[in-house]
Amino acid sequence: MNFFRAFIISVVALLFASVSLQAAPSDPLTWRDSTWDFRSEDPGDTTQFSVAKSVGVASTVLIAYGAAYWLVFKKGWWDEGGGRFRFENDFDYALNLDKFGHFASGVMMGESFYEGYRWAGISEFYSYLFAGFSAMATHIAIDVKDGFSPEWGFSVFDVLSGTLGGFLPMAERYVPVFKYVDLKWSYWINTKAYYRQSKTGVFTDDYCNQTFWASFKVYRMLPKAARQYYPSWLAIAAGLSIDEGVFLHDKNVTPHREVYIALDYDLEAFRPQSRMARTIVKYLNYFKLPAPTVQVYPEFHWYLLYPIKF
């Protein structure tokens, strides 16, 4: 069993090649110490597998899937006439930023499935593992349906992106490099170019107003002696977005990617003590909050509270 766990963790690792409430660096490490194992479960929170809770989780999932189908997918494009199943790798769509979107949706699925499995009494490790496979199965099911759509197709790379996202929570728990970096998302409507040409109006496809970030936890990277001089909650993030030209369909406008460097907040540095508080922080930390930001490509701009541009 130890070999099996080591194998799974190795696979996950290969897939992902001021005032602070943080205790002083001299304080002894505990299981709650956000510097190293913020995600670890409280050793005192032992749970036992419950059939009733498992049924509750399954029922909630079915209700959520049904709501998503009737409110989003059927309304959006699945109500169109179907055809023969086909594959399509849409590498030109949204300058591939949609792959980051599929990744982000996989992350939210992975986190939600994990909480459900853990609540039902499944062990921490297997809750993470099953959550990743559940996110993968969900993306496969969605893309199979897309495969019969007249305007879409089954995208292997969309499924792969969503699957990687589903296993990110597991990677953050067991792969050391994720103790030093967070993957985040921000959204603010600065242009309505997408909504003017969209049939569905689903904000998750509004990629010109979305930015995907890698947020580096500088405090954790510093030598121990230097940490007392640096705010533990202050991180530095690098972001990727696209401009509205992607949705203008104007031959005279060339769409391009945008690169940003920004200050960020590591909410885990505030070390919430209860499991519920840590769960809330875990979800909030996936969202990049407004902060001073510099656009470095293709042009130079400075924003006080990006993603809000004013």
MARMI-361869 format. One record per residue (C-alpha): residue number from 1; x, y, z. Coordinates in steps of 0.05 Angstrom, whole numbers. Each point is the difference from the previous one (the first is absolute). Layout:
NUM/X/Y/Z
...
***
This chain:
1/0/0/0
2/58/47/15
3/28/-15/-69
4/-68/16/-31
5/-4/67/36
6/72/17/-21
7/-17/-18/-72
8/-62/44/-2
9/37/59/31
10/56/-9/-50
11/-49/2/-58
12/-32/63/27
13/69/32/7
14/17/-16/-72
15/-65/30/-24
16/18/67/29
17/71/6/-18
18/-60/503/415
19/-38/-37/59
20/-12/-75/-3
21/-37/-47/45
22/52/-52/-16
23/40/-24/60
24/72/24/4
25/51/-44/-37
26/27/-23/67
27/-66/-31/21
28/-2/-77/-4
29/-32/-30/-61
30/-67/-33/10
31/-48/-37/-47
32/-35/67/-9
33/62/38/-20
34/-17/31/-67
35/73/2/-21
36/1/-75/-14
37/-65/-39/7
38/-60/46/-1
39/-41/-53/-34
40/14/-57/48
41/-59/-26/39
42/-6/8/75
43/25/-66/30
44/-58/4/49
45/-52/4/-55
46/-8/-74/-12
47/-59/-18/-43
48/-34/-67/-14
49/-30/-19/-67
50/-74/13/-2
51/-47/-30/-52
52/-53/52/15
53/49/57/-11
54/25/-33/-64
55/-71/-2/-27
56/-8/73/19
57/63/18/-39
58/-23/-40/-61
59/-69/34/3
60/32/69/4
61/44/-15/-59
62/-59/-23/-43
63/-40/62/18
64/59/45/-17
65/10/-35/-66
66/-74/5/-17
67/-1/74/16
68/63/12/-41
69/-32/-36/-59
70/-66/37/0
71/27/69/18
72/65/2/-39
73/16/-56/-48
74/-68/-13/-32
75/-15/74/-3
76/68/13/-30
77/16/-49/-55
78/-25/-70/17
79/-71/15/-24
80/26/4/-71
81/-8/-58/-48
82/53/-54/7
83/41/-37/-51
84/54/-51/-6
85/51/-3/56
86/64/37/-17
87/65/23/32
88/22/73/-2
89/62/31/30
90/-16/75/1
91/70/27/7
92/-19/67/-31
93/-58/15/46
94/13/57/50
95/75/-7/-12
96/-4/-65/42
97/-21/38/63
98/-61/-45/1
99/46/-57/22
100/15/40/63
101/-75/8/9
102/-11/-75/-4
103/57/-9/50
104/-33/49/48
105/-67/-34/-4
106/35/-66/14
107/31/30/62
108/-67/21/28
109/-29/-68/-15
110/59/-34/33
111/-6/42/63
112/-76/-11/4
113/5/-75/-12
114/55/-4/52
115/-42/34/53
116/-59/-46/-15
117/41/-64/2
118/36/22/64
119/-66/17/33
120/-26/-69/-18
121/57/-31/39
122/49/-19/-55
123/74/9/19
124/36/64/-18
125/44/-32/-53
126/-56/-38/-35
127/-46/61/4
128/51/39/-40
129/11/-58/-48
130/-74/-13/-13
131/-13/75/-7
132/51/4/-56
133/-31/-58/-37
134/-69/28/11
135/20/66/-32
136/31/-39/-58
137/-64/-41/-10
138/-42/64/0
139/43/32/-54
140/-1/-63/-42
141/-76/-2/5
142/-7/73/-21
143/47/-8/-59
144/-34/-63/-23
145/-64/40/-6
146/39/55/-35
147/25/-52/-48
148/-70/-6/-29
149/-10/75/-5
150/-1/30/-70
151/45/58/21
152/46/-34/50
153/36/-66/8
154/34/-45/50
155/64/35/21
156/53/-45/31
157/38/61/25
158/-61/30/33
159/-10/-65/38
160/74/-3/18
161/-1/72/26
162/-62/-13/43
163/31/-65/26
164/64/35/20
165/-41/52/37
166/-39/-55/36
167/65/-28/27
168/29/68/20
169/-28/-4/72
170/35/-67/8
171/64/29/-28
172/-4/59/48
173/-6/-49/58
174/56/-49/-19
175/48/34/-51
176/49/47/36
177/5/52/-56
178/-72/20/12
179/18/24/69
180/32/59/-35
181/-49/18/-55
182/-76/8/-7
183/-39/-1/-65
184/-54/53/-1
185/-54/32/-43
186/-28/70/-5
187/-59/29/-39
188/-28/69/-12
189/-42/25/-59
190/43/54/-31
191/-26/-12/-71
192/-65/-31/-26
193/30/-24/-65
194/-15/-73/18
195/-73/13/19
196/-15/39/-63
197/15/-62/-44
198/-16/-57/48
199/-62/-44/-7
200/4/-26/71
201/26/58/41
202/34/-48/48
203/53/40/38
204/47/-60/3
205/13/10/-74
206/15/74/7
207/75/-11/-4
208/19/72/-18
209/-22/21/70
210/33/-58/36
211/71/-5/25
212/35/-63/24
213/56/7/50
214/58/-35/32
215/9/31/68
216/68/-11/34
217/3/-2/75
218/63/42/10
219/0/-9/76
220/7/-75/-5
221/56/6/-50
222/43/45/44
223/54/-27/46
224/-26/-8/71
225/42/59/26
226/-31/47/-52
227/-73/-17/12
228/-7/46/60
229/10/60/-48
230/-52/-21/-51
231/-76/-1/7
232/-22/-72/-3
233/-64/17/-37
234/32/39/-57
235/10/-40/-64
236/22/17/-71
237/-43/-25/-58
238/9/-8/-75
239/-63/1/-42
240/-22/-18/-71
241/-61/27/-37
242/-22/20/-70
243/-28/63/-30
244/-70/11/-29
245/26/-8/-71
246/-13/-75/7
247/-75/13/-3
248/-3/59/-48
249/8/-42/-63
250/32/59/-34
251/54/-16/-52
252/34/66/15
253/7/-18/74
254/52/-51/22
255/-17/-34/66
256/57/-6/49
257/16/-27/69
258/12/45/59
259/51/-12/56
260/-5/31/70
261/42/5/63
262/-38/16/64
263/1/2/75
264/-43/-54/32
265/-25/-24/67
266/14/-69/28
267/-61/-10/44
268/28/-65/28
269/52/41/37
270/-54/22/49
271/-4/-71/27
272/-74/-12/15
273/-7/-52/54
274/-67/-34/-11
275/-8/-49/-58
276/-59/40/-27
277/40/64/0
278/58/-35/-35
279/-48/-28/-52
280/-28/70/-14
281/70/29/-6
282/19/-58/-46
283/-55/19/-49
284/12/75/6
285/74/-8/-14
286/-17/-24/-71
287/-25/70/-16
288/49/57/-15
289/-26/60/38
290/10/71/-28
291/70/27/10
292/52/46/-32
293/19/-30/-67
294/46/14/-59
295/-15/-24/-70
296/67/-17/-32
297/-22/-28/-67
298/-16/20/-54
299/-3/70/28
300/17/31/67
301/-57/21/45
302/-8/10/74
303/-65/-15/37
304/-14/16/73
305/-51/-57/12
306/4/-48/-58
307/-42/-35/-27
308/-40/64/7
309/27/47/-53
310/-10/74/13
***
